[in-house]
């Protein structure tokens, strides 16, 4: 069995700590078995590793999440990168083409699941059973439904063909139809008829997906599909495939399953009511503070509240109303002020002007033994000022020592990089028409930079 974990999300539901490049699955707010903070994606990858499934798993993600995935899971994590976000059907199609192009057989089972479910490890044993479900039933697609704890309009529902089949025993059953996020009263009626929550997990034989690509006239080779990716229609796998499939089987999972998609549900799984610099008074019952800023924040005598503060903004809300932040945050600035990269963290301090006068000032934390890519800007220029730590810079092939107080001026068109010998803090000022996106990479590893591009020593 091959696993494909879909990593997407716009980053609006847990604003201001989540954004376009750091979606909810990357927030370090959960606690691992050793008491350390971990993210949702780190938790899922750890669980897969514990039962031996991570060896055959890939993460399908957009290109702008590559750095944070490698930073959280390690440089060797297997990624299938979309050049742009096109919804789940194009993502799954690209993953299928990738596996096919890398010699995976047509009879291989491919299970697709979200990268951020909050579940017990037993859930992944149920995922593993989908392979036998496809064999036993000869279904096109196998799904996992979750035994519902209560009627809700937050989830989609899978309705069995036989109303008793989904709730009795552990055997697979035939799917009748689907209902997407019904009103609560209708959800209650569906549950009485044996419906279960749709977990978003599905499995198929690789050959099923390859045949579908052929029917749609899409390339079967990964490189070819990648070149056409931006032309694919944005559509979900549920709409394009699942709802049109003739033979669908399912299993019911009866353990812990949660979608931590709002501050209210997420804080139910956060063990400490203060993360970061701050204080919550003892009489602030069921209140949580998550603070990524340098300044302290105090909650006094406020019950049932979430306060989250980060580079992109601050939210103060009753937990019961925290789901409304998505409506509000979409009207705020579209660019993230905090980016987690493979080499460290970038925080935008200020933006001024527009056009050729546009200026972006950032504070950059560069981790020891890590480096920026060797790149240049066609139009923009940069100025680096070292605040702390020691490293070495490469500017147009020249290797230079970098110590506190050093200033490096980098004209447009000049390739450059910086490596931290120790942890470093820099102030970076970029100027030009597209000061924070006008970047052309030459290479990324320091060994390649030092071998092929450095012309002189310090």
Secondary structure, DSSP 8 states (H G I E B T S, - for coil): -EEEEEE---S-TTTTT--SSS-GGG---EE-TTS-EE-HHHHHHHHHHHTT-GGGEEEEEEGGGHHHHHHHH-TT--EEEESS--HHHHHHHHHHHHHHHTT--TT-EEEEEETT-EE-THHHHHHHHHHHHHHHH--SEEEEEE--SS--SSS-EEEESSTTTTTSSS--EEEEEEE-S--HHHHHHHHHTT-EEEEEEEEEEHHHHHHHHHHTT--SSHHHHHHHGGGS----HHHHTGGG-S-EEEEEE-S-EE---SHHHHHTT-S-SEEESEEE-TTSTT-EEEE-SSS-EEE-S--SEEEEEETTEEEEEEGGGGGGHHHHHTTS-SS-SEEEETTEEEEEEEEE--GGG-EEEEEEEE-BT-B--EEE-SS-EEEEEEEES-EEEEETTEEEEE-TT-EEEE-TT--EEEEESS-EEEEEEEESTTTTT--EEEE--HHHHHHHT--B--
